[in-house]
Each structure stands twice: as structure tokens, then as C-alpha cells.
Amino acid sequence: MPEGRVRRKQKVVISKEARELFIRSHLDSDSIWLRELLKRYETVYETDFEDTLDFDKERVNYVLNVFPEVIKSLGRQWFRASDEMVVKNGTCELCGKRRTKYMYEIKNRLNGSVMMVGSTCVWKFDTIDQRLPSGMSLLFSPLIDLEKILLSAIIQIRGKFHDKKRLYARIQRTDIKGMPRGRECCCCRQTA
């Protein structure tokens, strides 16, 4: 590209929200290089792959193919640590939005990192439910576990109920020896 001409940054590859989540989450040793790289970028655009020397083919492949799955898994590390707070001029630490009125404190289970996020950003986490009491998430919620247990019990009860109906019907069709009604017994030649 000729000098002096700056290419427009159009397609976002790593958003500010994904960057903040990645930087503040607990990472394995294979991803530390990306954390250090993202500290220099607020947002990563597709054109950054061509305009800088920071991204080689292997890193581009990681960012395009592996990073989205990593972000999904990192979201499960966080839980809501406080109830909804009303703040006059809050700033969401995830997206950077200012003058956020309703804020939540979320905490990382693995490294203890804490973020104040707005009511819109808290929904970006699959495992955080605003309606659950603080400290609980959908991933580790006793309510969800109870629901699974009850559902399993209902399925078992329905299965046994249907088995009992079939057993009762079979009993009605047979005599005390288990022979079908209306047939002769082979030993005494009596009709049941």
C-alpha cells in the first residue's frame, strides 16, 4: 500500500468487549501471547493483519478460527457477584459505555478478577442470569440442578406408570398361574 494513504478499518475481528473479556479472564499458557498483543490494540480489524507485523499466518489463523470458541468458554468463568446497582454516571468496563445507570459486579471464578458491567453487557454472558440471586449463575445454579433432577424423576415415574398399566392389563388377561384366560391348562385340562 502506498505511504500516506491509510486504509479504512472496516471488519472488526476482535471487538473491545471480547478484548476486555479475554484480558481479564484466566488463560492457559498457550494464549498469553494474545493477551500481551491485545494490550496494544483496543479493537482488532481485518486490515490489521496486513498493515502490521504483529500477526503472522499462525496468529491470524488462531484469531479467526480459535478465538471465537475461546471467548465462549471464557464467558463461563464469570458469575454475578452483586445485585443490580443504580449508579448515576457509571461506565461499563466491558464495552466502555458511559452514563450507564444499572450496573452489575461480575467476578471471575478462577482468578478473582472483578468487572463492573452494564445491564446490557451482563446479558452477553450465557451463564449469568440477572434474575438469579447474586453469586449464582445458570452454569452452577442449584435451581437448574433441581430442575434436572425433577425432570428425570418425572420421566422415571411416567415410565413406571406406563409399565404398571401394561402389567395390570396383562394380569386382567391371565389367570393366577399366568395362563391366558379362556385357554385350557396343559396339566389339568381346566379352562381358566
C-alpha positions as CSV (number, residue, x, y, z in Angstrom):
1,M,0.0,0.0,0.0
2,P,1.4,3.4,-0.8
3,E,2.7,5.6,2.0
4,G,0.5,8.4,3.2
5,R,-2.7,6.5,2.3
6,V,-4.4,4.9,5.2
7,R,-6.8,2.0,4.6
8,R,-10.2,2.2,6.3
9,K,-10.7,-0.3,9.1
10,Q,-14.0,-2.0,8.2
11,K,-14.4,-5.5,9.5
12,V,-13.9,-6.0,13.3
13,V,-12.3,-9.3,14.1
14,I,-11.9,-8.8,17.9
15,S,-14.2,-6.3,19.5
16,K,-13.5,-4.2,22.5
17,E,-15.8,-6.4,24.6
18,A,-14.1,-9.6,23.5
19,R,-10.7,-8.0,24.1
20,E,-11.6,-6.9,27.7
21,L,-13.1,-10.3,28.5
22,F,-10.0,-12.1,27.1
23,I,-7.5,-9.8,29.0
24,R,-9.3,-10.1,32.4
25,S,-10.1,-13.8,32.2
26,H,-8.0,-16.7,33.4
27,L,-6.0,-18.0,30.4
28,D,-3.9,-21.1,29.7
29,S,-0.2,-20.6,28.9
30,D,-0.9,-21.1,25.1
31,S,-2.9,-17.8,25.0
32,I,-0.6,-15.4,26.9
33,W,0.9,-14.1,23.7
34,L,-2.5,-12.9,22.6
35,R,-3.2,-11.2,25.9
36,E,0.1,-9.2,25.5
37,L,-0.8,-8.4,21.9
38,L,-4.3,-7.2,22.8
39,K,-3.0,-4.8,25.4
40,R,-1.7,-2.8,22.4
41,Y,-5.0,-2.9,20.4
42,E,-8.4,-1.6,21.6
43,T,-10.1,-3.3,18.7
44,V,-8.5,-5.7,16.1
45,Y,-9.6,-5.2,12.5
46,E,-9.1,-7.5,9.5
47,T,-6.8,-4.9,7.9
48,D,-4.5,-5.1,11.0
49,F,-3.4,-8.5,9.7
50,E,-1.9,-6.9,6.6
51,D,-0.8,-3.5,8.0
52,T,1.3,-4.7,10.9
53,L,3.9,-7.3,11.6
54,D,2.2,-8.4,14.8
55,F,0.2,-11.1,13.1
56,D,1.8,-13.9,11.2
57,K,-0.2,-16.7,9.5
58,E,-0.4,-18.9,12.6
59,R,-1.7,-16.0,14.7
60,V,-4.2,-14.9,12.1
61,N,-5.5,-18.5,11.9
62,Y,-5.8,-18.6,15.7
63,V,-7.6,-15.2,15.8
64,L,-10.0,-16.1,13.0
65,N,-10.8,-19.8,13.9
66,V,-9.9,-20.5,17.6
67,F,-10.6,-17.1,19.3
68,P,-14.4,-17.2,18.9
69,E,-14.6,-20.5,20.7
70,V,-12.2,-19.4,23.4
71,I,-14.3,-16.3,24.1
72,K,-17.4,-18.6,24.5
73,S,-15.6,-20.7,27.1
74,L,-14.2,-17.7,28.9
75,G,-17.7,-16.3,29.5
76,R,-18.4,-19.4,31.7
77,Q,-15.7,-18.3,34.1
78,W,-17.7,-15.3,35.3
79,F,-20.6,-15.0,37.7
80,R,-22.7,-12.1,39.0
81,A,-21.2,-11.0,42.4
82,S,-23.8,-8.3,43.3
83,D,-27.4,-7.4,42.8
84,E,-28.3,-4.7,40.3
85,M,-26.9,-1.3,41.4
86,V,-28.3,2.1,40.4
87,V,-25.4,4.4,39.6
88,K,-25.6,8.0,38.4
89,N,-22.7,8.0,35.9
90,G,-21.4,4.5,35.7
91,T,-19.0,3.2,33.0
92,C,-19.2,-0.3,31.7
93,E,-15.8,-1.9,32.0
94,L,-16.6,-4.4,29.2
95,C,-17.8,-2.1,26.4
96,G,-16.8,1.3,27.7
97,K,-20.2,2.8,27.5
98,R,-20.6,5.9,29.8
99,R,-23.5,7.1,31.8
100,T,-24.7,3.6,32.5
101,K,-27.4,3.7,35.1
102,Y,-27.8,0.0,36.0
103,M,-24.6,-1.8,36.8
104,Y,-23.7,-5.3,38.0
105,E,-20.5,-6.5,39.5
106,I,-19.3,-9.8,37.9
107,K,-16.4,-11.9,39.2
108,N,-14.1,-14.4,37.6
109,R,-14.2,-17.8,39.4
110,L,-10.7,-18.7,38.5
111,N,-8.6,-15.6,39.1
112,G,-10.8,-13.4,41.2
113,S,-10.9,-10.5,38.7
114,V,-13.9,-8.2,39.1
115,M,-15.6,-6.0,36.5
116,M,-18.5,-3.6,36.7
117,V,-20.7,-4.1,33.7
118,G,-23.9,-2.5,32.5
119,S,-27.3,-4.2,32.3
120,T,-26.9,-4.8,28.6
121,C,-23.5,-6.3,28.8
122,V,-24.4,-8.7,31.6
123,W,-26.7,-10.5,29.0
124,K,-23.6,-11.2,26.8
125,F,-22.6,-13.9,29.3
126,D,-24.5,-17.2,28.6
127,T,-24.2,-18.3,32.2
128,I,-25.2,-15.1,34.0
129,D,-28.9,-14.6,34.7
130,Q,-29.9,-11.2,36.1
131,R,-32.9,-12.8,37.8
132,L,-30.9,-15.2,39.9
133,P,-29.6,-14.1,43.3
134,S,-26.1,-12.7,43.3
135,G,-23.3,-15.3,43.4
136,M,-25.4,-17.7,41.3
137,S,-25.2,-18.5,37.6
138,L,-27.0,-20.8,35.2
139,L,-24.0,-23.0,35.0
140,F,-23.7,-23.6,38.7
141,S,-27.2,-23.0,39.8
142,P,-28.8,-25.3,42.3
143,L,-32.2,-24.4,40.8
144,I,-31.1,-25.8,37.4
145,D,-29.8,-28.9,39.1
146,L,-33.1,-29.3,40.9
147,E,-35.0,-28.9,37.7
148,K,-32.9,-31.6,36.0
149,I,-33.5,-34.0,39.0
150,L,-37.2,-33.3,38.9
151,L,-37.4,-33.8,35.2
152,S,-35.5,-37.1,35.5
153,A,-37.8,-38.3,38.3
154,I,-40.9,-37.3,36.2
155,I,-39.6,-39.3,33.3
156,Q,-38.9,-42.3,35.5
157,I,-42.4,-42.1,37.2
158,R,-44.1,-41.9,33.8
159,G,-42.2,-44.9,32.6
160,K,-43.2,-46.9,35.7
161,F,-46.8,-45.7,35.4
162,H,-47.0,-47.0,31.8
163,D,-45.3,-50.2,32.9
164,K,-47.9,-50.7,35.7
165,K,-50.7,-50.1,33.3
166,R,-49.4,-52.7,31.0
167,L,-48.8,-55.1,33.9
168,Y,-52.4,-54.5,35.2
169,A,-53.8,-55.2,31.7
170,R,-51.7,-58.4,31.4
171,I,-52.9,-59.5,34.9
172,Q,-56.5,-59.0,33.8
173,R,-55.9,-61.2,30.7
174,T,-54.3,-64.1,32.7
175,D,-55.3,-66.4,35.5
176,I,-53.4,-67.0,38.7
177,K,-50.9,-69.4,37.1
178,G,-50.1,-66.9,34.3
179,M,-52.0,-68.7,31.6
180,P,-54.1,-66.6,29.2
181,R,-57.8,-66.6,30.2
182,G,-60.1,-68.8,28.1
183,R,-57.4,-71.5,27.3
184,E,-57.0,-74.9,28.7
185,C,-54.3,-75.7,31.2
186,C,-51.9,-78.4,29.9
187,C,-51.8,-80.4,33.1
188,C,-55.4,-80.4,34.4
189,R,-57.3,-79.5,31.2
190,Q,-59.3,-76.9,33.0
191,T,-60.4,-73.7,31.3
192,A,-59.3,-70.5,33.0
